[in-house]
Each structure stands twice: as C-alpha cells, then as structure tokens.
Amino acid sequence: MKRVCAAVAAIVALIPGTATADQLPDPSSIDSYVADFAETAGYPGVAVVITKDTGVVHLHGYGTATATTPMPIASVSKAFTALAVVQLAESGRLGLDVPVATYLPEFRLADPRGGAITVRHLLNQTSGITDGTLPEKSLPQPDDLAGAVQRARQATLASDPGAEYHYTNTNFHLAARLVEVVSGQAFGDYLRQHVFEPAGMRSTTAITRTPRDLPATVHRGHVYAYGLTPAASEPDRFVAGSDGVITTAEDMARWLAVQRTGGGLVSAAGLALMHTAARENYAMGWQTDDQGRVSHTGIWFTYTAGALMLPDGYGIAVMVDSGVSLGNEGTTQLTEGIAAILHGQQPPAPSSARLLVDLVLAALTLLTVGIGIRTALRARRWAARATRWRVVRGLVPRLIPVVALVALADLAGGLFGGRDATWLQTAYFSPALVIWLALWSATELAVIAARAAALVRLTRGRAPLAGTPVSVGGPGR
C-alpha cells in the first residue's frame, strides 16, 4: 500500500499545475483566516490563490468573489507593463538605457533634464517625475496613451533622472506608450498576444480608463463607511500601463508561475532583472526586501489587490472588491498572514482600524453638529456682549472646517507621501471624514449667519460696538 501511495504522489508531482501533498498547507486554516479577515476588515469579496513554484496549492473565493470573478488588480498591473518592455528589449527592439525620446520624439517635459530619462528610469520609478511635479489624477484625464505623453509635457522633475526613487503612475503610462510605438500594436492588444495568451491567462484583459472601459463582467467594487460597504463605481481615471489589468485569481496563478520561470515569455536573466531593485527596493514593477521576497500591492478606490512571492517558492495573490480607505491601506496584512500560515506560524489575529476610525469620525460629527446648533441658538446672548475683537475672534476661526473641506485633497496628499488625488477620490477614500467636515462646515456657517443676524438686529439704532471709534464734533467737522 505504501508503494502505491508513493507512486501516486510521484505521478501527481509530475502533473503541471499541481503540488505534492507535503507542500500543501492546511486549507481549512487558510480559509478560516481569510474569512475572519474579510469580516473584520469589511471586505465583501476576496479571492485568493497560492502557488508553489509553478503549481497551484490553494485557489478559493470568499463572500461575493470566486476564483473566476474578474477584478482589477490595480498597481499589480505594473509588472505586466515591465514584462512587455523587457520582452522588447530582449528582442533587440529597444534599449533599456536609451533615452525615451529616441522612441517617442514627442516626449518633451517642461524640465530640460527630461531628455536624459531612459526606459530603465521609467520602470525603476527613478525618472524624477512625481505626483507633485505632474498631478496625474487631478489633471484632465487623457483618452489614450498618446494623450498621456502629451500631458507629460507639463511635468518638471523633482530630481535628476536616475538619482532618486519617486513612485508615480506616469512612469508606467509612458512605458506603455513605448510598447505601443515600438511594437506597432495597441498596448492592450500587445499584452493579449504576447503576455496573456501565451501565459494561459484567458480571462485577463487590460483597460485604458475607468469606469468607461470596465468589462460588463466586472461588478462594481465597494467603499466603506460606518461598517457598511455600499457598491460604487470607480472614479474617472486613466489607468493604461499603470493599473489597468483586469483578471481572476485563477489567471493570477498562471502569472505567479511566469514569475518563477519566465514561462517562455522572458529569459531567466530578464526575469531576474525585473526582480532586482534599483533604488529604495523598487525593481521593475515589483518591490523587494532584504529577505529575498518580491511583491507589489495595488489600490483602486473600489478594489485592492496584492501579490507576494517568497524565496522558498510560494506565491500568493489576493484580490478584494473593496477599495483603499482611511484605516485600510491595502492587502499587505492579509498576504503576510497567509505567508505565516504557509510557514507553519500563527498569523496575527485579523485586525482593521476601519470601523474604529469611522466610529470616531461619527462621534466627532455628532459632537460638532450638537455644539454648532447650541452655539447658533445662543447667538443673541453672544451678540449682546460683542466687541469688535470678539466679533472677529468669534466668526473668522469658524471658517476653518470650510477651508479644510475645500482643500481636503491637498491635505490628504500631504499626509500620504505627496500622492495626488481629486476631491471626489478623497471622498471615496473616507466618506465618514467628508461627512464630518461637510456637516461641521454647515453648522459653523449657520453659526456665522446666526451671529451676524443677531449683531445686525442689536446694533440698529443703538450705540456702536465697544472698541469702535466714535465720531465727535458737529456738522462739517
């Protein structure tokens, strides 16, 4: 009997896309952890795939998601663009250390240093372009990659090309346009013919702009507010080359396999190049760490995703139909917990600050509205004691929440590393924060109006406010 079992195990090990039993983690422990995490974090649907070398050891969907549910993988898409560029480099059709303008003559920046930007600089995020020097989300969105190159003419550089790492989607918009021009194919067509189909990723596609180009098979993602997860359409954004791949957990298993061997799409040297960091642990569409792990996260405002490859051959991809939000910065905690289980360790208990953050904001909302109403009702009492300085001190500071609400996108960008976002996108990021600031602003404006009206009523035909100069002298003085 033992010989029969050994023979069966040996046969299974030779079947592509499978893994031997001694490599398999306990599926129930993974299922329990992911389900608990989804409930804690407020994720309606999660899809997970785990591979070992080129074989699949776990593939499952939770909640509203299945292993074949198509979802955006956001910035995990950058690795696909990098692979396409490396393919063209290996075929001799472009050089990684050649200036971008050699292939895109129309590529010119508002900074003369832009002429020194090479193809490698784009993939390593070291071009010097940042969200601060080209706010790609808040500027008008282009319709195609050629338009993205034209838009980049407004960019200046935060540093010399190659000198510093600055993460921005613009670098990968430009890289995708390089693929189009050098290959003579539309970017999506190139990926389908040279990446998706050869890798066996039959359910994967790439889009240019959200929500305009989302396939009908992709259901709406979700935002989060006060423990609820309402469905929402992704805001209007240009995503070609940077975060526009739509795929399934089943297809991501094939992508993880490509990252182990090249899958016939790139050479071993090309694969190693894409996994080798240049500055601040960023490689080409991938991030690395000192433990030999390769990963990337992806965030939309209605979806999040992540991929993690471990040096012992395990690969993990997770896809979630809920977007980045205040108290939820993506899928890193989930992939790290799964990695711990794969290594026989106890993962940290699932935790998320999402609900706590929103409950605090809800409490602040009730408090500020309550105080505002009480203050407005006492406007006559305040006006009766008003001096000129008291008027200024009692009215002007009440515009602070209004200013904060109007400038919310800029304030949020400053708090999160200078990343660019529109006001609407910030509202997706934290509806509870926007509701608090909006209601606070409304009550403060009501207080200003009530106090101003009370002052007008009290000062008609009466002496001027204390502290106001009184005119002396008779007529003609």
C-alpha positions as CSV (number, residue, x, y, z in Angstrom):
1,M,0.0,0.0,0.0
2,K,2.8,2.4,0.9
3,R,4.4,1.7,-2.5
4,V,1.1,2.5,-4.3
5,C,0.8,5.8,-2.3
6,A,4.3,6.7,-3.1
7,A,3.8,6.0,-6.8
8,V,0.6,8.1,-6.9
9,A,2.4,11.0,-5.2
10,A,5.2,10.8,-7.7
11,I,2.8,10.9,-10.6
12,V,0.9,13.9,-9.1
13,A,4.2,15.8,-8.7
14,L,4.8,15.4,-12.4
15,I,1.5,16.9,-13.4
16,P,1.8,20.6,-14.4
17,G,-0.2,22.9,-12.1
18,T,-0.2,20.7,-9.1
19,A,1.8,20.3,-6.0
20,T,2.7,17.3,-3.8
21,A,0.9,16.7,-0.6
22,D,3.9,17.5,1.7
23,Q,3.8,21.0,0.2
24,L,0.2,21.6,0.9
25,P,-0.8,23.8,3.9
26,D,-3.9,23.0,5.8
27,P,-6.7,24.5,3.6
28,S,-9.1,25.0,6.5
29,S,-6.6,27.2,8.3
30,I,-6.2,29.4,5.3
31,D,-10.0,29.5,4.7
32,S,-10.7,30.4,8.3
33,Y,-8.0,33.1,8.4
34,V,-9.2,34.8,5.1
35,A,-12.9,34.6,6.1
36,D,-12.1,36.1,9.5
37,F,-10.0,38.8,7.9
38,A,-12.7,39.7,5.4
39,E,-15.3,40.0,8.1
40,T,-13.0,42.1,10.3
41,A,-11.9,44.4,7.5
42,G,-15.3,44.8,5.9
43,Y,-14.4,43.1,2.6
44,P,-17.5,41.8,0.8
45,G,-15.5,39.5,-1.5
46,V,-12.0,38.1,-1.5
47,A,-10.3,35.8,-4.0
48,V,-7.0,34.0,-3.0
49,V,-4.6,31.9,-4.9
50,I,-1.4,30.2,-3.5
51,T,1.2,28.6,-5.7
52,K,4.3,26.6,-5.0
53,D,6.9,27.0,-7.8
54,T,4.6,26.6,-10.8
55,G,1.9,24.6,-9.1
56,V,-1.4,25.7,-7.5
57,V,-1.8,24.6,-3.9
58,H,-4.9,26.7,-3.0
59,L,-7.5,28.6,-5.0
60,H,-10.6,29.9,-3.5
61,G,-13.1,32.7,-3.3
62,Y,-14.9,34.1,-0.3
63,G,-18.0,36.1,0.1
64,T,-19.1,37.7,-3.2
65,A,-16.0,36.6,-5.0
66,T,-15.0,33.3,-6.6
67,A,-11.8,32.1,-8.2
68,T,-13.1,33.1,-11.6
69,T,-14.5,36.5,-10.6
70,P,-12.9,39.2,-12.8
71,M,-11.5,42.1,-10.7
72,P,-8.9,44.9,-11.2
73,I,-5.5,44.3,-9.7
74,A,-4.6,48.0,-9.7
75,S,-0.9,48.6,-9.5
76,V,0.0,44.9,-9.5
77,S,-0.5,45.7,-13.2
78,K,2.8,47.5,-13.4
79,A,4.7,44.2,-13.6
80,F,2.8,43.3,-16.8
81,T,4.0,46.6,-18.4
82,A,7.5,45.9,-17.2
83,L,7.5,42.4,-18.7
84,A,6.3,43.8,-22.1
85,V,9.1,46.3,-22.1
86,V,11.7,43.7,-21.2
87,Q,10.4,41.4,-24.0
88,L,11.0,44.2,-26.5
89,A,14.4,44.8,-25.0
90,E,15.4,41.1,-25.3
91,S,14.2,41.0,-28.9
92,G,16.5,44.0,-29.6
93,R,13.7,46.4,-30.5
94,L,14.6,48.9,-27.7
95,G,17.3,49.5,-25.2
96,L,16.7,49.9,-21.6
97,D,19.4,52.6,-21.2
98,V,18.4,54.6,-24.3
99,P,16.6,57.9,-23.7
100,V,12.8,57.6,-24.0
101,A,12.8,60.5,-26.6
102,T,14.7,58.2,-29.0
103,Y,11.5,56.1,-29.4
104,L,9.0,58.9,-28.6
105,P,10.2,62.1,-30.3
106,E,7.1,63.9,-29.0
107,F,8.3,63.2,-25.4
108,R,9.3,66.5,-24.0
109,L,9.0,67.8,-20.5
110,A,8.8,71.3,-19.0
111,D,12.2,70.5,-17.5
112,P,15.2,70.3,-19.8
113,R,16.6,67.3,-17.7
114,G,13.7,65.2,-19.1
115,G,15.8,64.4,-22.2
116,A,18.0,62.2,-20.1
117,I,15.2,60.0,-18.9
118,T,15.8,56.4,-20.1
119,V,13.5,53.4,-20.4
120,R,15.0,51.9,-17.3
121,H,14.3,55.0,-15.3
122,L,10.6,54.7,-16.1
123,L,10.5,51.0,-14.9
124,N,12.6,51.7,-11.8
125,Q,10.5,54.8,-10.9
126,T,13.6,56.9,-11.0
127,S,12.7,59.3,-13.8
128,G,12.4,62.3,-11.4
129,I,8.7,62.7,-12.2
130,T,6.4,62.7,-9.2
131,D,2.8,63.2,-8.4
132,G,3.8,66.7,-7.2
133,T,5.5,67.6,-10.5
134,L,2.7,66.1,-12.6
135,P,-0.5,65.5,-10.6
136,E,-1.8,62.8,-12.9
137,K,-5.1,62.1,-11.1
138,S,-6.2,65.7,-10.7
139,L,-5.3,66.9,-14.2
140,P,-7.7,66.2,-17.1
141,Q,-7.5,62.5,-17.9
142,P,-6.2,61.6,-21.4
143,D,-8.2,59.3,-23.6
144,D,-5.2,57.2,-24.7
145,L,-1.5,56.7,-24.2
146,A,-0.6,59.2,-26.8
147,G,-2.5,61.7,-24.8
148,A,-0.6,60.7,-21.7
149,V,2.6,61.6,-23.4
150,Q,1.2,65.0,-24.4
151,R,0.1,65.6,-20.9
152,A,3.6,64.9,-19.6
153,R,4.9,68.0,-21.3
154,Q,3.7,69.9,-18.2
155,A,6.0,67.9,-15.9
156,T,9.0,69.2,-14.1
157,L,11.4,66.9,-12.3
158,A,11.9,66.6,-8.5
159,S,15.4,65.1,-9.1
160,D,17.9,64.3,-11.8
161,P,16.9,61.2,-13.8
162,G,18.2,58.1,-12.1
163,A,19.1,59.9,-8.8
164,E,16.0,59.2,-6.7
165,Y,13.0,56.9,-6.4
166,H,9.6,58.6,-6.7
167,Y,6.5,56.4,-7.2
168,T,4.1,57.7,-9.8
169,N,1.7,56.1,-12.3
170,T,3.0,58.5,-15.0
171,N,6.2,56.5,-15.5
172,F,4.2,53.4,-16.4
173,H,1.8,55.4,-18.7
174,L,4.9,56.4,-20.6
175,A,6.3,52.9,-20.6
176,A,3.1,51.5,-22.0
177,R,3.2,54.1,-24.8
178,L,6.7,52.9,-25.6
179,V,5.3,49.4,-26.0
180,E,2.7,50.7,-28.5
181,V,5.1,52.7,-30.6
182,V,7.9,50.1,-30.7
183,S,5.7,47.1,-31.3
184,G,3.2,48.9,-33.6
185,Q,0.3,47.4,-31.6
186,A,-2.2,49.0,-29.2
187,F,-1.0,48.3,-25.7
188,G,-3.9,46.1,-24.8
189,D,-3.5,44.1,-28.0
190,Y,0.2,43.6,-27.3
191,L,-0.5,42.3,-23.8
192,R,-3.1,39.9,-25.1
193,Q,-1.0,38.5,-27.8
194,H,2.4,38.4,-26.1
195,V,1.6,38.1,-22.4
196,F,-1.9,37.0,-21.5
197,E,-2.5,34.3,-24.2
198,P,1.0,32.7,-24.0
199,A,0.7,32.6,-20.2
200,G,-2.7,30.9,-20.5
201,M,-4.5,33.9,-18.9
202,R,-7.7,33.6,-20.9
203,S,-9.8,35.7,-18.6
204,T,-7.5,38.6,-18.4
205,T,-7.6,42.0,-20.2
206,A,-6.2,45.5,-19.9
207,I,-8.2,48.7,-20.0
208,T,-7.4,52.4,-20.6
209,R,-9.8,54.4,-18.5
210,T,-12.2,53.8,-15.6
211,P,-15.1,53.3,-15.4
212,R,-15.6,53.8,-19.1
213,D,-13.7,50.7,-20.2
214,L,-14.5,48.2,-17.5
215,P,-15.9,45.0,-19.0
216,A,-19.6,44.2,-18.2
217,T,-18.5,41.1,-16.4
218,V,-16.8,43.2,-13.7
219,H,-19.2,44.1,-11.0
220,R,-18.9,47.3,-9.1
221,G,-16.5,47.4,-6.2
222,H,-17.2,48.9,-2.8
223,V,-16.3,51.8,-0.5
224,Y,-16.6,51.7,3.3
225,A,-18.5,53.9,5.7
226,Y,-19.6,53.3,9.3
227,G,-19.3,49.5,9.0
228,L,-21.3,49.4,5.7
229,T,-19.9,48.6,2.3
230,P,-22.0,50.2,-0.4
231,A,-21.3,49.4,-4.0
232,A,-19.7,52.2,-6.0
233,S,-18.3,52.8,-9.5
234,E,-14.6,53.7,-9.7
235,P,-14.0,57.4,-10.3
236,D,-12.9,58.5,-13.7
237,R,-9.1,57.7,-14.0
238,F,-6.6,56.9,-16.7
239,V,-5.1,53.5,-15.9
240,A,-3.4,52.2,-19.0
241,G,0.0,50.7,-18.2
242,S,-0.1,51.6,-14.5
243,D,-3.1,49.9,-13.0
244,G,-5.5,48.7,-15.7
245,V,-5.2,44.9,-15.7
246,I,-8.5,43.0,-15.0
247,T,-8.0,39.4,-14.1
248,T,-9.1,36.5,-12.0
249,A,-7.5,34.6,-9.1
250,E,-7.3,31.5,-11.4
251,D,-5.3,33.5,-14.0
252,M,-3.1,35.1,-11.3
253,A,-2.0,31.5,-10.5
254,R,-0.5,31.4,-14.1
255,W,1.0,34.9,-13.6
256,L,2.8,33.8,-10.4
257,A,4.1,30.7,-12.3
258,V,5.5,33.0,-15.0
259,Q,7.4,34.9,-12.3
260,R,9.2,31.7,-11.3
261,T,10.5,30.6,-14.6
262,G,9.7,33.2,-17.2
263,G,7.1,31.0,-18.7
264,G,8.8,31.2,-22.1
265,L,7.9,34.9,-22.1
266,V,11.2,36.3,-21.0
267,S,14.6,34.8,-20.3
268,A,15.9,33.9,-16.8
269,A,18.1,36.9,-17.0
270,G,15.2,39.1,-17.9
271,L,13.1,37.8,-15.1
272,A,16.0,38.4,-12.6
273,L,16.3,41.9,-13.9
274,M,12.7,42.7,-13.2
275,H,13.1,41.4,-9.7
276,T,16.3,43.3,-8.9
277,A,15.8,46.6,-7.1
278,A,17.4,49.8,-8.2
279,R,16.6,52.4,-5.5
280,E,14.6,52.0,-2.3
281,N,13.8,48.4,-3.0
282,Y,11.9,49.1,-6.2
283,A,12.7,46.9,-9.2
284,M,10.7,46.9,-12.4
285,G,7.0,46.8,-11.4
286,W,8.0,44.9,-8.3
287,Q,9.2,45.7,-4.8
288,T,11.8,43.7,-3.0
289,D,13.0,43.3,0.6
290,D,16.1,42.1,2.4
291,Q,14.5,38.6,2.9
292,G,14.5,37.9,-0.8
293,R,10.8,38.5,-1.2
294,V,9.2,40.1,-4.2
295,S,5.9,41.8,-4.0
296,H,3.6,44.6,-5.1
297,T,0.3,46.0,-3.8
298,G,-2.5,47.6,-5.8
299,I,-5.1,50.1,-4.7
300,W,-8.1,51.4,-6.5
301,F,-10.8,53.4,-4.7
302,T,-13.2,50.5,-5.0
303,Y,-10.8,47.5,-5.2
304,T,-7.5,46.4,-3.7
305,A,-5.0,43.6,-4.6
306,G,-1.6,42.2,-3.8
307,A,1.0,39.7,-4.9
308,L,3.8,38.3,-2.8
309,M,6.5,35.8,-3.9
310,L,8.5,34.1,-1.2
311,P,12.1,32.7,-1.7
312,D,11.0,29.2,-0.9
313,G,8.8,29.0,-4.0
314,Y,5.4,30.0,-2.5
315,G,3.5,32.7,-4.3
316,I,0.4,34.5,-3.0
317,A,-2.1,36.7,-4.9
318,V,-5.2,38.2,-3.3
319,M,-7.9,40.3,-4.9
320,V,-10.6,42.3,-2.9
321,D,-13.7,44.1,-4.1
322,S,-13.3,46.9,-1.6
323,G,-11.1,50.0,-2.1
324,V,-8.4,51.7,-0.1
325,S,-9.7,53.8,2.7
326,L,-8.8,55.5,5.9
327,G,-7.8,52.7,8.2
328,N,-7.2,50.2,5.3
329,E,-4.1,50.7,3.3
330,G,-4.5,47.6,1.2
331,T,-3.9,43.8,1.3
332,T,-0.4,43.6,2.9
333,Q,-1.7,42.3,6.3
334,L,-3.7,39.6,4.5
335,T,-0.8,38.3,2.4
336,E,1.5,38.4,5.3
337,G,-0.9,36.4,7.4
338,I,-1.2,33.8,4.7
339,A,2.6,33.6,4.4
340,A,2.8,32.9,8.1
341,I,0.4,30.0,7.8
342,L,2.4,28.6,4.9
343,H,5.5,28.5,7.1
344,G,3.7,26.9,10.0
345,Q,3.4,30.0,12.0
346,Q,0.5,31.5,13.8
347,P,-0.6,34.7,11.9
348,P,-1.5,37.8,13.9
349,A,-5.2,38.0,14.6
350,P,-7.0,39.8,11.8
351,S,-7.4,43.5,12.6
352,S,-8.6,46.6,10.9
353,A,-8.9,50.1,12.1
354,R,-11.6,50.9,9.5
355,L,-14.6,50.6,11.8
356,L,-12.9,52.3,14.8
357,V,-11.8,55.2,12.6
358,D,-15.3,55.7,11.3
359,L,-16.9,55.4,14.7
360,V,-14.6,58.1,16.0
361,L,-15.5,60.3,13.0
362,A,-19.2,59.6,13.6
363,A,-18.8,60.7,17.2
364,L,-17.0,63.9,16.1
365,T,-19.7,64.5,13.6
366,L,-22.4,64.3,16.3
367,L,-20.4,66.4,18.7
368,T,-19.6,69.2,16.3
369,V,-23.1,69.4,15.0
370,G,-24.5,69.4,18.5
371,I,-22.2,72.2,19.7
372,G,-22.8,74.1,16.5
373,I,-26.6,74.0,17.0
374,R,-26.3,75.1,20.6
375,T,-23.9,77.9,19.7
376,A,-26.3,79.1,16.9
377,L,-29.2,79.2,19.3
378,R,-27.2,81.4,21.7
379,A,-26.3,83.9,19.1
380,R,-28.3,86.8,20.7
381,R,-26.5,86.3,24.0
382,W,-23.2,86.4,22.2
383,A,-24.1,89.5,20.2
384,A,-25.1,91.4,23.4
385,R,-21.6,91.1,24.7
386,A,-19.8,91.6,21.4
387,T,-16.9,93.9,20.9
388,R,-15.1,94.3,17.6
389,W,-12.3,91.9,18.6
390,R,-14.9,89.5,20.0
391,V,-16.7,89.5,16.6
392,V,-13.5,88.7,14.7
393,R,-12.5,86.0,17.2
394,G,-16.0,84.6,17.2
395,L,-16.6,84.4,13.5
396,V,-13.4,84.1,11.4
397,P,-12.0,80.8,13.1
398,R,-15.3,79.2,12.3
399,L,-14.3,79.1,8.6
400,I,-11.5,76.6,9.4
401,P,-13.6,73.5,8.6
402,V,-14.8,75.1,5.4
403,V,-11.2,75.7,4.3
404,A,-10.3,72.1,5.3
405,L,-13.2,70.7,3.3
406,V,-12.3,72.6,0.2
407,A,-8.6,71.8,0.5
408,L,-9.2,68.2,1.6
409,A,-7.5,66.6,-1.4
410,D,-4.3,68.6,-1.0
411,L,-4.3,68.0,2.8
412,A,-4.7,64.2,2.3
413,G,-1.9,64.2,-0.4
414,G,0.4,65.8,2.1
415,L,-0.3,63.2,4.7
416,F,0.2,60.3,2.3
417,G,3.6,61.0,0.8
418,G,2.6,63.6,-1.7
419,R,0.4,61.3,-3.7
420,D,-2.1,63.0,-5.9
421,A,-5.9,62.7,-5.7
422,T,-9.0,64.7,-6.6
423,W,-11.6,65.8,-4.1
424,L,-14.0,63.1,-5.2
425,Q,-11.4,60.4,-4.9
426,T,-10.7,61.6,-1.4
427,A,-14.4,61.3,-0.6
428,Y,-14.2,57.6,-1.8
429,F,-11.2,57.2,0.5
430,S,-13.2,58.3,3.6
431,P,-16.9,59.1,3.2
432,A,-17.1,59.5,7.0
433,L,-14.3,62.1,7.0
434,V,-16.0,64.1,4.3
435,I,-19.4,63.8,6.0
436,W,-17.9,65.1,9.3
437,L,-16.2,68.1,7.6
438,A,-19.3,68.9,5.5
439,L,-21.7,68.9,8.4
440,W,-19.2,70.7,10.6
441,S,-18.8,73.3,7.9
442,A,-22.5,73.7,7.5
443,T,-23.1,74.2,11.3
444,E,-20.2,76.7,11.5
445,L,-21.7,78.7,8.6
446,A,-25.0,78.5,10.3
447,V,-23.4,79.9,13.5
448,I,-21.8,82.7,11.5
449,A,-25.1,83.6,9.9
450,A,-27.0,83.5,13.2
451,R,-24.4,85.7,15.0
452,A,-24.3,88.1,12.1
453,A,-28.1,88.4,12.1
454,A,-28.1,88.9,15.8
455,L,-25.5,91.7,15.6
456,V,-27.5,93.4,12.9
457,R,-30.7,93.3,15.0
458,L,-29.0,94.5,18.2
459,T,-26.9,97.3,16.6
460,R,-29.7,99.0,14.6
461,G,-30.3,102.4,16.2
462,R,-28.1,101.5,19.1
463,A,-24.6,102.6,20.1
464,P,-21.7,101.1,18.1
465,L,-19.8,98.0,19.4
466,A,-17.4,98.5,22.2
467,G,-14.0,99.3,20.8
468,T,-15.4,101.0,17.7
469,P,-14.2,104.7,17.3
470,V,-17.0,107.2,17.9
471,S,-17.1,110.3,15.7
472,V,-17.1,113.6,17.7
473,G,-17.7,117.1,16.7
474,G,-20.6,118.8,14.9
475,P,-21.6,119.0,11.3
476,G,-18.8,119.9,9.0
477,R,-16.1,118.5,11.2
